[in-house]
Amino acid sequence: MSWADIIVVMEKQHRAKLQRRFRKALRGQRIICLDIPDDYAFMQPELVELLKTRMARHLP
């Protein structure tokens, strides 16, 4: 994970789990939580649009 520019998770619980399991490796890393619940099917159009919207501010 040290090579990543940013790490993106969908839910706060995902961020917490990463921080518990990989505390040392994540030191100084940027973790973005999109606050998107796991209520969508794979590639569901509403999910795709939500991802585009939420990620837009974090990508060039």
C-alpha distance matrix in Angstrom:
0.0 3.8 5.4 5.5 8.9 9.1 8.1 11.5 13.2 16.9 18.3 18.1 18.1 14.8 13.3 15.3 14.2 10.4 11.6 13.9 11.9 8.8 10.7 10.1 6.3 6.8 9.8 10.8 8.3 10.5 10.8 13.7 16.0 18.5 20.9 21.9 23.4 23.0 26.6 26.4 26.8 24.5 25.2 27.9 29.3 29.0 25.3 24.7 26.8 25.1 21.6 23.1 24.7 21.8 19.3 22.0 21.7 18.0 18.3 20.7
3.8 0.0 3.8 5.6 8.2 9.6 9.9 13.7 15.9 19.6 20.9 20.4 20.7 17.6 15.5 17.3 16.7 13.0 13.1 15.7 14.0 10.4 11.2 9.6 6.1 6.8 8.4 8.8 7.2 10.2 11.8 15.0 17.8 20.5 23.1 24.5 26.3 26.2 29.8 29.6 30.2 27.9 28.2 30.9 32.0 31.7 28.1 27.3 29.0 27.3 23.8 25.0 26.3 23.4 20.7 22.9 22.2 18.4 18.7 20.5
5.4 3.8 0.0 3.8 6.6 9.0 10.1 13.7 16.4 20.1 21.9 22.0 22.6 19.3 17.5 19.8 19.2 15.4 16.2 18.8 17.1 13.7 14.9 13.4 9.8 10.2 11.8 11.3 9.2 11.3 13.0 15.6 18.6 20.7 23.7 24.7 26.8 26.6 30.0 29.3 29.6 27.0 27.0 29.9 30.7 30.7 27.2 26.0 27.7 26.4 22.8 23.5 25.1 22.7 19.6 21.5 21.1 17.3 16.8 18.3
5.5 5.6 3.8 0.0 3.8 5.4 6.6 10.0 13.1 16.6 18.7 19.0 20.0 16.7 14.9 17.7 17.4 13.8 14.8 17.9 16.6 13.5 14.7 14.1 10.6 9.7 11.8 10.8 7.8 8.7 9.9 12.1 15.1 17.0 20.1 21.1 23.4 23.4 26.7 26.0 26.6 24.1 23.9 26.6 27.3 27.1 23.7 22.5 24.1 22.7 19.1 19.8 21.4 18.9 15.8 17.8 17.6 13.8 13.5 15.4
8.9 8.2 6.6 3.8 0.0 3.8 7.0 10.0 13.6 16.9 19.0 19.2 20.8 17.9 15.7 18.7 19.2 15.7 16.2 19.7 19.0 15.9 16.4 16.0 12.9 11.2 12.5 10.4 7.5 7.2 9.3 10.9 14.4 16.1 19.5 20.9 23.6 24.1 27.3 26.5 27.4 25.1 24.4 26.8 27.0 26.6 23.4 22.0 23.1 21.6 18.2 18.4 19.6 17.1 14.0 15.5 14.7 11.0 10.7 12.3
9.1 9.6 9.0 5.4 3.8 0.0 3.8 6.5 10.0 13.3 15.3 15.5 17.3 14.5 12.4 15.6 16.4 13.2 13.9 17.5 17.2 14.6 15.2 15.6 12.8 10.3 12.1 10.4 6.8 5.1 6.0 7.2 10.6 12.4 15.8 17.2 20.0 20.7 23.8 23.3 24.5 22.5 22.0 24.2 24.5 23.7 20.5 19.5 20.5 18.6 15.3 16.1 17.0 14.1 11.4 13.5 12.7 9.0 9.7 12.4
8.1 9.9 10.1 6.6 7.0 3.8 0.0 3.8 6.8 10.3 12.3 12.7 14.0 10.9 9.2 12.6 13.0 10.0 11.4 14.8 14.4 12.3 13.4 14.6 11.8 9.3 12.0 11.3 7.6 6.2 4.7 6.1 8.6 10.7 13.6 14.8 17.1 17.6 20.9 20.6 21.9 20.0 20.0 22.2 23.0 22.2 18.6 18.2 19.6 17.5 14.2 15.8 16.9 13.8 11.6 14.5 14.2 10.7 11.9 15.1
11.5 13.7 13.7 10.0 10.0 6.5 3.8 0.0 3.8 6.9 9.3 10.6 12.3 9.4 8.5 12.3 12.8 10.7 12.6 15.8 15.7 14.5 15.7 17.5 15.0 12.4 15.1 14.4 10.8 8.5 5.8 4.8 6.0 7.3 10.3 11.1 13.6 14.2 17.4 17.1 18.6 17.0 17.0 18.8 19.6 18.5 15.0 14.9 16.2 13.9 10.8 12.9 13.8 10.7 9.0 12.5 12.6 9.7 11.3 15.0
13.2 15.9 16.4 13.1 13.6 10.0 6.8 3.8 0.0 3.8 5.8 7.6 8.9 6.1 6.3 9.9 10.4 9.2 11.5 14.2 14.4 14.1 15.5 18.0 16.0 13.4 16.3 16.3 13.0 10.9 7.4 6.2 4.9 6.3 8.1 8.7 10.5 11.0 14.4 14.7 16.5 15.5 16.2 17.5 18.9 17.5 13.9 14.7 16.2 13.5 11.0 14.0 14.7 11.4 10.9 14.6 14.8 12.6 14.6 18.3
16.9 19.6 20.1 16.6 16.9 13.3 10.3 6.9 3.8 0.0 3.8 7.1 8.6 6.9 8.3 11.4 12.0 11.9 14.2 16.4 16.9 17.2 18.6 21.4 19.6 17.0 19.8 19.8 16.5 14.2 10.5 8.4 5.6 5.0 5.5 5.1 6.8 7.7 10.9 11.4 13.7 13.4 14.2 14.9 16.2 14.5 11.0 12.6 14.0 11.0 9.3 12.8 13.2 10.3 10.8 14.6 15.1 13.8 15.9 19.7
18.3 20.9 21.9 18.7 19.0 15.3 12.3 9.3 5.8 3.8 0.0 3.8 5.4 5.3 6.8 9.0 10.2 11.1 12.9 14.7 15.9 16.8 17.7 20.9 19.8 17.0 19.6 19.9 17.1 14.9 11.2 9.5 6.0 6.5 4.9 5.9 6.2 7.9 11.2 12.9 15.6 16.0 17.2 17.4 18.9 16.7 13.6 15.7 16.8 13.5 12.5 16.0 15.8 12.6 13.8 17.4 17.3 16.2 18.7 22.5
18.1 20.4 22.0 19.0 19.2 15.5 12.7 10.6 7.6 7.1 3.8 0.0 3.8 5.3 5.2 6.3 8.7 10.0 10.7 12.4 14.4 15.3 15.5 18.9 18.4 15.5 17.6 18.1 15.8 13.9 10.3 9.3 6.2 8.3 6.7 9.1 9.4 11.3 14.5 16.6 19.3 19.7 21.0 21.2 22.6 20.2 17.2 19.2 20.0 16.5 15.6 18.8 18.1 14.6 15.7 19.1 18.3 17.0 20.0 23.6
18.1 20.7 22.6 20.0 20.8 17.3 14.0 12.3 8.9 8.6 5.4 3.8 0.0 3.8 5.4 5.0 6.1 8.6 9.8 10.5 12.3 14.0 14.7 18.3 18.0 15.7 18.1 19.3 17.2 15.9 12.3 12.1 9.4 11.4 9.7 11.1 10.3 11.1 14.5 16.8 19.2 19.7 21.5 21.9 23.9 21.7 18.6 20.9 22.2 18.8 17.8 21.2 21.0 17.7 18.6 22.1 21.7 20.1 22.8 26.5
14.8 17.6 19.3 16.7 17.9 14.5 10.9 9.4 6.1 6.9 5.3 5.3 3.8 0.0 3.8 5.4 5.1 6.2 8.6 9.9 10.7 11.9 13.3 16.6 15.6 13.4 16.4 17.6 15.0 13.9 10.3 10.4 8.3 10.5 10.0 10.9 10.7 10.8 14.6 16.1 18.0 17.8 19.5 20.5 22.5 20.9 17.4 19.1 20.9 17.9 16.1 19.5 19.8 16.5 16.7 20.4 20.3 18.2 20.5 24.2
13.3 15.5 17.5 14.9 15.7 12.4 9.2 8.5 6.3 8.3 6.8 5.2 5.4 3.8 0.0 3.8 5.4 5.2 6.1 8.6 10.0 10.4 10.9 14.1 13.4 10.6 13.1 14.1 11.8 10.7 7.2 8.2 6.9 10.2 10.3 12.3 13.0 13.9 17.5 18.9 21.0 20.6 21.8 22.9 24.5 22.7 19.3 20.6 21.9 18.8 16.8 19.8 19.8 16.2 16.1 19.6 18.8 16.5 19.1 22.6
15.3 17.3 19.8 17.7 18.7 15.6 12.6 12.3 9.9 11.4 9.0 6.3 5.0 5.4 3.8 0.0 3.8 5.5 5.1 6.2 8.7 10.0 9.9 13.6 13.9 11.5 13.5 15.2 13.7 13.2 10.2 11.5 10.2 13.4 12.7 14.8 14.8 15.6 19.2 21.1 23.3 23.2 24.8 25.7 27.5 25.6 22.3 23.9 25.2 21.9 20.3 23.4 23.2 19.6 19.8 23.2 22.2 20.0 22.7 26.2
14.2 16.7 19.2 17.4 19.2 16.4 13.0 12.8 10.4 12.0 10.2 8.7 6.1 5.1 5.4 3.8 0.0 3.8 5.4 5.1 6.2 8.4 9.6 13.2 13.1 11.6 14.3 16.5 14.7 14.9 11.9 13.5 12.2 15.1 14.6 15.9 15.5 15.4 19.0 20.8 22.4 22.0 24.1 25.3 27.5 26.0 22.5 24.1 25.9 22.9 21.0 24.3 24.6 21.2 21.0 24.7 24.1 21.7 23.9 27.5
10.4 13.0 15.4 13.8 15.7 13.2 10.0 10.7 9.2 11.9 11.1 10.0 8.6 6.2 5.2 5.5 3.8 0.0 3.8 5.5 5.2 5.7 7.4 10.5 9.7 8.2 11.3 13.5 11.4 12.0 9.4 11.7 11.5 14.7 15.2 16.6 16.9 16.7 20.5 21.7 23.1 22.1 23.8 25.4 27.4 26.2 22.5 23.5 25.4 22.7 20.3 23.1 23.7 20.3 19.5 23.0 22.4 19.6 21.5 24.9
11.6 13.1 16.2 14.8 16.2 13.9 11.4 12.6 11.5 14.2 12.9 10.7 9.8 8.6 6.1 5.1 5.4 3.8 0.0 3.8 5.6 5.4 4.9 8.6 8.9 7.0 9.1 11.5 10.4 11.3 9.4 12.2 12.4 16.0 16.4 18.4 18.9 19.4 23.2 24.6 26.3 25.5 27.0 28.4 30.2 28.7 25.1 26.2 27.6 24.7 22.4 25.1 25.3 21.6 21.0 24.2 23.1 20.3 22.5 25.7
13.9 15.7 18.8 17.9 19.7 17.5 14.8 15.8 14.2 16.4 14.7 12.4 10.5 9.9 8.6 6.2 5.1 5.5 3.8 0.0 3.8 5.9 5.8 9.4 10.6 9.8 11.6 14.6 13.9 15.1 13.2 15.7 15.4 18.8 18.7 20.5 20.3 20.5 24.1 25.9 27.4 26.9 28.8 30.2 32.3 30.8 27.2 28.6 30.3 27.3 25.2 28.1 28.4 24.7 24.3 27.7 26.7 23.9 26.2 29.4
11.9 14.0 17.1 16.6 19.0 17.2 14.4 15.7 14.4 16.9 15.9 14.4 12.3 10.7 10.0 8.7 6.2 5.2 5.6 3.8 0.0 3.8 6.0 8.8 9.1 9.5 12.0 15.2 14.1 15.7 14.0 16.7 16.7 19.9 20.1 21.5 21.3 20.8 24.5 25.9 26.9 26.0 28.0 29.8 32.0 31.0 27.3 28.4 30.4 27.8 25.3 28.2 29.0 25.5 24.6 28.1 27.5 24.4 26.2 29.4
8.8 10.4 13.7 13.5 15.9 14.6 12.3 14.5 14.1 17.2 16.8 15.3 14.0 11.9 10.4 10.0 8.4 5.7 5.4 5.9 3.8 0.0 3.8 5.7 5.3 6.0 8.7 11.9 10.9 13.1 12.1 15.4 16.2 19.6 20.5 22.0 22.5 22.2 26.0 27.0 28.0 26.7 28.3 30.3 32.2 31.3 27.6 28.2 30.1 27.6 24.9 27.3 28.2 24.7 23.4 26.6 25.8 22.5 24.1 27.0
10.7 11.2 14.9 14.7 16.4 15.2 13.4 15.7 15.5 18.6 17.7 15.5 14.7 13.3 10.9 9.9 9.6 7.4 4.9 5.8 6.0 3.8 0.0 3.8 5.6 5.3 6.4 9.9 10.0 12.4 12.0 15.4 16.5 20.1 21.0 23.1 23.7 24.0 27.8 29.0 30.4 29.3 30.7 32.5 34.2 32.9 29.3 30.0 31.5 28.8 26.2 28.5 28.9 25.3 24.1 27.1 25.8 22.7 24.6 27.3
10.1 9.6 13.4 14.1 16.0 15.6 14.6 17.5 18.0 21.4 20.9 18.9 18.3 16.6 14.1 13.6 13.2 10.5 8.6 9.4 8.8 5.7 3.8 0.0 3.8 5.4 5.4 9.1 10.0 13.2 13.7 17.4 19.1 22.7 24.0 26.0 27.0 27.1 30.9 31.8 33.0 31.6 32.8 34.9 36.5 35.4 31.8 32.1 33.7 31.1 28.3 30.3 30.9 27.4 25.8 28.5 27.2 23.8 25.3 27.7
6.3 6.1 9.8 10.6 12.9 12.8 11.8 15.0 16.0 19.6 19.8 18.4 18.0 15.6 13.4 13.9 13.1 9.7 8.9 10.6 9.1 5.3 5.6 3.8 0.0 3.8 5.6 8.5 8.2 11.5 12.1 15.7 17.7 21.0 22.8 24.5 25.6 25.6 29.4 29.9 30.8 29.0 30.1 32.4 33.9 33.1 29.4 29.4 31.2 28.9 25.8 27.7 28.6 25.3 23.3 26.0 25.0 21.4 22.6 24.9
6.8 6.8 10.2 9.7 11.2 10.3 9.3 12.4 13.4 17.0 17.0 15.5 15.7 13.4 10.6 11.5 11.6 8.2 7.0 9.8 9.5 6.0 5.3 5.4 3.8 0.0 3.8 6.1 5.1 8.0 8.5 12.3 14.4 17.8 19.6 21.6 23.1 23.5 27.2 27.8 29.1 27.6 28.4 30.4 31.7 30.7 27.0 27.1 28.6 26.1 23.2 25.0 25.6 22.1 20.4 23.1 21.8 18.4 19.9 22.4
9.8 8.4 11.8 11.8 12.5 12.1 12.0 15.1 16.3 19.8 19.6 17.6 18.1 16.4 13.1 13.5 14.3 11.3 9.1 11.6 12.0 8.7 6.4 5.4 5.6 3.8 0.0 3.8 5.5 8.8 10.3 14.1 16.4 20.0 21.7 24.1 25.7 26.5 30.2 30.9 32.5 31.0 31.7 33.6 34.7 33.4 29.9 30.0 31.1 28.5 25.7 27.3 27.5 24.0 22.4 24.7 22.9 19.6 21.3 23.5
10.8 8.8 11.3 10.8 10.4 10.4 11.3 14.4 16.3 19.8 19.9 18.1 19.3 17.6 14.1 15.2 16.5 13.5 11.5 14.6 15.2 11.9 9.9 9.1 8.5 6.1 3.8 0.0 3.8 6.6 9.4 12.8 15.7 19.1 21.2 23.8 25.9 27.0 30.5 31.0 32.7 31.1 31.3 33.2 33.9 32.6 29.3 29.0 29.8 27.3 24.5 25.6 25.7 22.3 20.5 22.4 20.3 17.1 18.7 20.6
8.3 7.2 9.2 7.8 7.5 6.8 7.6 10.8 13.0 16.5 17.1 15.8 17.2 15.0 11.8 13.7 14.7 11.4 10.4 13.9 14.1 10.9 10.0 10.0 8.2 5.1 5.5 3.8 0.0 3.8 6.3 9.8 12.9 16.0 18.4 20.7 22.9 23.8 27.3 27.6 29.1 27.4 27.6 29.6 30.2 29.1 25.7 25.4 26.3 24.0 21.0 22.2 22.5 19.2 17.2 19.4 17.7 14.3 15.8 18.0
10.5 10.2 11.3 8.7 7.2 5.1 6.2 8.5 10.9 14.2 14.9 13.9 15.9 13.9 10.7 13.2 14.9 12.0 11.3 15.1 15.7 13.1 12.4 13.2 11.5 8.0 8.8 6.6 3.8 0.0 3.8 6.5 9.9 12.8 15.5 17.9 20.4 21.7 25.0 25.3 27.0 25.6 25.4 27.1 27.5 26.1 22.9 22.6 23.2 20.7 18.0 19.1 19.1 15.7 13.9 16.0 14.2 10.9 12.9 15.4
10.8 11.8 13.0 9.9 9.3 6.0 4.7 5.8 7.4 10.5 11.2 10.3 12.3 10.3 7.2 10.2 11.9 9.4 9.4 13.2 14.0 12.1 12.0 13.7 12.1 8.5 10.3 9.4 6.3 3.8 0.0 3.8 6.6 9.8 12.1 14.4 16.8 18.0 21.4 21.8 23.7 22.5 22.7 24.2 24.8 23.4 20.0 20.1 20.9 18.2 15.6 17.4 17.4 13.8 12.5 15.3 13.9 10.9 13.3 16.5
13.7 15.0 15.6 12.1 10.9 7.2 6.1 4.8 6.2 8.4 9.5 9.3 12.1 10.4 8.2 11.5 13.5 11.7 12.2 15.7 16.7 15.4 15.4 17.4 15.7 12.3 14.1 12.8 9.8 6.5 3.8 0.0 3.8 6.3 9.1 11.5 14.3 16.0 19.0 19.3 21.5 20.5 20.3 21.5 21.8 20.1 17.0 17.2 17.6 14.7 12.4 14.1 13.8 10.1 9.3 12.2 10.9 8.5 11.4 14.8
16.0 17.8 18.6 15.1 14.4 10.6 8.6 6.0 4.9 5.6 6.0 6.2 9.4 8.3 6.9 10.2 12.2 11.5 12.4 15.4 16.7 16.2 16.5 19.1 17.7 14.4 16.4 15.7 12.9 9.9 6.6 3.8 0.0 3.8 5.6 8.2 10.8 12.8 15.8 16.6 19.1 18.7 18.9 19.5 20.1 18.0 14.9 15.9 16.3 13.0 11.3 13.9 13.3 9.5 10.0 13.3 12.4 10.8 13.8 17.5
18.5 20.5 20.7 17.0 16.1 12.4 10.7 7.3 6.3 5.0 6.5 8.3 11.4 10.5 10.2 13.4 15.1 14.7 16.0 18.8 19.9 19.6 20.1 22.7 21.0 17.8 20.0 19.1 16.0 12.8 9.8 6.3 3.8 0.0 3.8 5.5 8.9 11.3 13.6 14.0 16.7 16.5 16.2 16.4 16.7 14.4 11.6 12.6 12.7 9.3 8.0 10.7 9.9 6.3 7.7 11.0 10.9 10.2 13.0 16.6
20.9 23.1 23.7 20.1 19.5 15.8 13.6 10.3 8.1 5.5 4.9 6.7 9.7 10.0 10.3 12.7 14.6 15.2 16.4 18.7 20.1 20.5 21.0 24.0 22.8 19.6 21.7 21.2 18.4 15.5 12.1 9.1 5.6 3.8 0.0 3.8 6.4 9.5 11.6 12.9 16.2 16.8 17.0 16.6 17.3 14.4 11.9 14.0 14.0 10.3 10.2 13.3 12.1 9.0 11.2 14.3 14.0 13.8 16.7 20.3
21.9 24.5 24.7 21.1 20.9 17.2 14.8 11.1 8.7 5.1 5.9 9.1 11.1 10.9 12.3 14.8 15.9 16.6 18.4 20.5 21.5 22.0 23.1 26.0 24.5 21.6 24.1 23.8 20.7 17.9 14.4 11.5 8.2 5.5 3.8 0.0 3.8 6.6 8.3 9.2 12.4 13.3 13.6 13.0 13.9 11.2 8.5 11.1 11.6 8.1 8.4 11.9 11.3 9.1 11.3 14.5 15.2 15.1 17.4 21.0
23.4 26.3 26.8 23.4 23.6 20.0 17.1 13.6 10.5 6.8 6.2 9.4 10.3 10.7 13.0 14.8 15.5 16.9 18.9 20.3 21.3 22.5 23.7 27.0 25.6 23.1 25.7 25.9 22.9 20.4 16.8 14.3 10.8 8.9 6.4 3.8 0.0 3.8 5.5 7.8 11.1 12.8 14.0 13.0 14.8 12.1 9.8 13.0 13.9 10.9 11.4 15.1 14.8 12.8 15.0 18.2 19.0 18.8 21.0 24.7
23.0 26.2 26.6 23.4 24.1 20.7 17.6 14.2 11.0 7.7 7.9 11.3 11.1 10.8 13.9 15.6 15.4 16.7 19.4 20.5 20.8 22.2 24.0 27.1 25.6 23.5 26.5 27.0 23.8 21.7 18.0 16.0 12.8 11.3 9.5 6.6 3.8 0.0 3.8 5.8 8.4 10.1 12.1 11.6 14.1 12.3 9.7 12.8 14.7 12.3 12.3 16.1 16.6 14.9 16.4 19.8 21.1 20.6 22.2 25.9
26.6 29.8 30.0 26.7 27.3 23.8 20.9 17.4 14.4 10.9 11.2 14.5 14.5 14.6 17.5 19.2 19.0 20.5 23.2 24.1 24.5 26.0 27.8 30.9 29.4 27.2 30.2 30.5 27.3 25.0 21.4 19.0 15.8 13.6 11.6 8.3 5.5 3.8 0.0 3.8 7.0 9.8 11.7 10.0 12.6 10.6 9.0 12.6 14.2 12.2 13.2 16.7 17.1 16.1 18.1 21.1 22.7 22.7 24.2 27.7
26.4 29.6 29.3 26.0 26.5 23.3 20.6 17.1 14.7 11.4 12.9 16.6 16.8 16.1 18.9 21.1 20.8 21.7 24.6 25.9 25.9 27.0 29.0 31.8 29.9 27.8 30.9 31.0 27.6 25.3 21.8 19.3 16.6 14.0 12.9 9.2 7.8 5.8 3.8 0.0 3.8 6.6 8.0 6.3 9.2 8.0 6.3 9.6 11.7 10.6 11.4 14.6 15.7 15.3 16.9 19.6 21.8 21.8 22.8 26.1
26.8 30.2 29.6 26.6 27.4 24.5 21.9 18.6 16.5 13.7 15.6 19.3 19.2 18.0 21.0 23.3 22.4 23.1 26.3 27.4 26.9 28.0 30.4 33.0 30.8 29.1 32.5 32.7 29.1 27.0 23.7 21.5 19.1 16.7 16.2 12.4 11.1 8.4 7.0 3.8 0.0 3.8 6.2 5.2 9.0 9.4 7.9 10.2 13.0 12.9 13.1 15.9 17.7 17.6 18.6 21.3 23.8 23.6 24.0 27.2
24.5 27.9 27.0 24.1 25.1 22.5 20.0 17.0 15.5 13.4 16.0 19.7 19.7 17.8 20.6 23.2 22.0 22.1 25.5 26.9 26.0 26.7 29.3 31.6 29.0 27.6 31.0 31.1 27.4 25.6 22.5 20.5 18.7 16.5 16.8 13.3 12.8 10.1 9.8 6.6 3.8 0.0 3.8 5.5 9.0 10.4 8.2 9.1 12.6 12.9 12.1 14.7 17.1 17.1 17.3 19.9 22.7 22.1 22.1 25.2
25.2 28.2 27.0 23.9 24.4 22.0 20.0 17.0 16.2 14.2 17.2 21.0 21.5 19.5 21.8 24.8 24.1 23.8 27.0 28.8 28.0 28.3 30.7 32.8 30.1 28.4 31.7 31.3 27.6 25.4 22.7 20.3 18.9 16.2 17.0 13.6 14.0 12.1 11.7 8.0 6.2 3.8 0.0 3.8 6.1 8.3 6.6 6.1 9.7 10.9 10.2 12.0 14.7 15.4 15.4 17.5 20.7 20.4 20.0 22.8
27.9 30.9 29.9 26.6 26.8 24.2 22.2 18.8 17.5 14.9 17.4 21.2 21.9 20.5 22.9 25.7 25.3 25.4 28.4 30.2 29.8 30.3 32.5 34.9 32.4 30.4 33.6 33.2 29.6 27.1 24.2 21.5 19.5 16.4 16.6 13.0 13.0 11.6 10.0 6.3 5.2 5.5 3.8 0.0 3.8 5.5 5.3 6.3 8.8 10.0 10.7 12.5 14.5 15.5 16.4 18.3 21.3 21.6 21.6 24.4
29.3 32.0 30.7 27.3 27.0 24.5 23.0 19.6 18.9 16.2 18.9 22.6 23.9 22.5 24.5 27.5 27.5 27.4 30.2 32.3 32.0 32.2 34.2 36.5 33.9 31.7 34.7 33.9 30.2 27.5 24.8 21.8 20.1 16.7 17.3 13.9 14.8 14.1 12.6 9.2 9.0 9.0 6.1 3.8 0.0 3.8 5.4 5.1 6.3 8.6 9.9 10.6 12.4 14.3 15.3 16.5 19.7 20.6 20.4 22.9
29.0 31.7 30.7 27.1 26.6 23.7 22.2 18.5 17.5 14.5 16.7 20.2 21.7 20.9 22.7 25.6 26.0 26.2 28.7 30.8 31.0 31.3 32.9 35.4 33.1 30.7 33.4 32.6 29.1 26.1 23.4 20.1 18.0 14.4 14.4 11.2 12.1 12.3 10.6 8.0 9.4 10.4 8.3 5.5 3.8 0.0 3.8 5.5 5.2 6.2 8.6 10.0 10.7 12.2 14.1 15.5 18.2 19.4 19.9 22.6
25.3 28.1 27.2 23.7 23.4 20.5 18.6 15.0 13.9 11.0 13.6 17.2 18.6 17.4 19.3 22.3 22.5 22.5 25.1 27.2 27.3 27.6 29.3 31.8 29.4 27.0 29.9 29.3 25.7 22.9 20.0 17.0 14.9 11.6 11.9 8.5 9.8 9.7 9.0 6.3 7.9 8.2 6.6 5.3 5.4 3.8 0.0 3.8 5.4 5.0 6.1 8.6 9.8 10.4 11.8 14.0 16.6 17.1 17.7 20.7
24.7 27.3 26.0 22.5 22.0 19.5 18.2 14.9 14.7 12.6 15.7 19.2 20.9 19.1 20.6 23.9 24.1 23.5 26.2 28.6 28.4 28.2 30.0 32.1 29.4 27.1 30.0 29.0 25.4 22.6 20.1 17.2 15.9 12.6 14.0 11.1 13.0 12.8 12.6 9.6 10.2 9.1 6.1 6.3 5.1 5.5 3.8 0.0 3.8 5.5 5.1 6.2 8.7 10.0 10.5 12.1 15.2 15.7 15.6 18.3
26.8 29.0 27.7 24.1 23.1 20.5 19.6 16.2 16.2 14.0 16.8 20.0 22.2 20.9 21.9 25.2 25.9 25.4 27.6 30.3 30.4 30.1 31.5 33.7 31.2 28.6 31.1 29.8 26.3 23.2 20.9 17.6 16.3 12.7 14.0 11.6 13.9 14.7 14.2 11.7 13.0 12.6 9.7 8.8 6.3 5.2 5.4 3.8 0.0 3.8 5.4 5.1 6.2 8.6 9.9 10.6 13.7 15.1 15.2 17.6
25.1 27.3 26.4 22.7 21.6 18.6 17.5 13.9 13.5 11.0 13.5 16.5 18.8 17.9 18.8 21.9 22.9 22.7 24.7 27.3 27.8 27.6 28.8 31.1 28.9 26.1 28.5 27.3 24.0 20.7 18.2 14.7 13.0 9.3 10.3 8.1 10.9 12.3 12.2 10.6 12.9 12.9 10.9 10.0 8.6 6.2 5.0 5.5 3.8 0.0 3.8 5.5 5.1 6.1 8.4 9.9 12.2 13.5 14.5 17.4
21.6 23.8 22.8 19.1 18.2 15.3 14.2 10.8 11.0 9.3 12.5 15.6 17.8 16.1 16.8 20.3 21.0 20.3 22.4 25.2 25.3 24.9 26.2 28.3 25.8 23.2 25.7 24.5 21.0 18.0 15.6 12.4 11.3 8.0 10.2 8.4 11.4 12.3 13.2 11.4 13.1 12.1 10.2 10.7 9.9 8.6 6.1 5.1 5.4 3.8 0.0 3.8 5.4 5.2 5.8 8.2 10.8 11.1 11.7 14.9
23.1 25.0 23.5 19.8 18.4 16.1 15.8 12.9 14.0 12.8 16.0 18.8 21.2 19.5 19.8 23.4 24.3 23.1 25.1 28.1 28.2 27.3 28.5 30.3 27.7 25.0 27.3 25.6 22.2 19.1 17.4 14.1 13.9 10.7 13.3 11.9 15.1 16.1 16.7 14.6 15.9 14.7 12.0 12.5 10.6 10.0 8.6 6.2 5.1 5.5 3.8 0.0 3.8 5.7 5.4 5.9 9.3 10.3 10.1 12.6
24.7 26.3 25.1 21.4 19.6 17.0 16.9 13.8 14.7 13.2 15.8 18.1 21.0 19.8 19.8 23.2 24.6 23.7 25.3 28.4 29.0 28.2 28.9 30.9 28.6 25.6 27.5 25.7 22.5 19.1 17.4 13.8 13.3 9.9 12.1 11.3 14.8 16.6 17.1 15.7 17.7 17.1 14.7 14.5 12.4 10.7 9.8 8.7 6.2 5.1 5.4 3.8 0.0 3.8 5.6 5.4 7.8 9.9 10.7 13.1
21.8 23.4 22.7 18.9 17.1 14.1 13.8 10.7 11.4 10.3 12.6 14.6 17.7 16.5 16.2 19.6 21.2 20.3 21.6 24.7 25.5 24.7 25.3 27.4 25.3 22.1 24.0 22.3 19.2 15.7 13.8 10.1 9.5 6.3 9.0 9.1 12.8 14.9 16.1 15.3 17.6 17.1 15.4 15.5 14.3 12.2 10.4 10.0 8.6 6.1 5.2 5.7 3.8 0.0 3.8 5.6 6.6 7.9 9.8 12.9
19.3 20.7 19.6 15.8 14.0 11.4 11.6 9.0 10.9 10.8 13.8 15.7 18.6 16.7 16.1 19.8 21.0 19.5 21.0 24.3 24.6 23.4 24.1 25.8 23.3 20.4 22.4 20.5 17.2 13.9 12.5 9.3 10.0 7.7 11.2 11.3 15.0 16.4 18.1 16.9 18.6 17.3 15.4 16.4 15.3 14.1 11.8 10.5 9.9 8.4 5.8 5.4 5.6 3.8 0.0 3.8 5.6 5.3 6.4 9.8
22.0 22.9 21.5 17.8 15.5 13.5 14.5 12.5 14.6 14.6 17.4 19.1 22.1 20.4 19.6 23.2 24.7 23.0 24.2 27.7 28.1 26.6 27.1 28.5 26.0 23.1 24.7 22.4 19.4 16.0 15.3 12.2 13.3 11.0 14.3 14.5 18.2 19.8 21.1 19.6 21.3 19.9 17.5 18.3 16.5 15.5 14.0 12.1 10.6 9.9 8.2 5.9 5.4 5.6 3.8 0.0 3.8 5.5 5.5 7.7
21.7 22.2 21.1 17.6 14.7 12.7 14.2 12.6 14.8 15.1 17.3 18.3 21.7 20.3 18.8 22.2 24.1 22.4 23.1 26.7 27.5 25.8 25.8 27.2 25.0 21.8 22.9 20.3 17.7 14.2 13.9 10.9 12.4 10.9 14.0 15.2 19.0 21.1 22.7 21.8 23.8 22.7 20.7 21.3 19.7 18.2 16.6 15.2 13.7 12.2 10.8 9.3 7.8 6.6 5.6 3.8 0.0 3.8 5.8 7.8
18.0 18.4 17.3 13.8 11.0 9.0 10.7 9.7 12.6 13.8 16.2 17.0 20.1 18.2 16.5 20.0 21.7 19.6 20.3 23.9 24.4 22.5 22.7 23.8 21.4 18.4 19.6 17.1 14.3 10.9 10.9 8.5 10.8 10.2 13.8 15.1 18.8 20.6 22.7 21.8 23.6 22.1 20.4 21.6 20.6 19.4 17.1 15.7 15.1 13.5 11.1 10.3 9.9 7.9 5.3 5.5 3.8 0.0 3.8 6.9
18.3 18.7 16.8 13.5 10.7 9.7 11.9 11.3 14.6 15.9 18.7 20.0 22.8 20.5 19.1 22.7 23.9 21.5 22.5 26.2 26.2 24.1 24.6 25.3 22.6 19.9 21.3 18.7 15.8 12.9 13.3 11.4 13.8 13.0 16.7 17.4 21.0 22.2 24.2 22.8 24.0 22.1 20.0 21.6 20.4 19.9 17.7 15.6 15.2 14.5 11.7 10.1 10.7 9.8 6.4 5.5 5.8 3.8 0.0 3.8
20.7 20.5 18.3 15.4 12.3 12.4 15.1 15.0 18.3 19.7 22.5 23.6 26.5 24.2 22.6 26.2 27.5 24.9 25.7 29.4 29.4 27.0 27.3 27.7 24.9 22.4 23.5 20.6 18.0 15.4 16.5 14.8 17.5 16.6 20.3 21.0 24.7 25.9 27.7 26.1 27.2 25.2 22.8 24.4 22.9 22.6 20.7 18.3 17.6 17.4 14.9 12.6 13.1 12.9 9.8 7.7 7.8 6.9 3.8 0.0
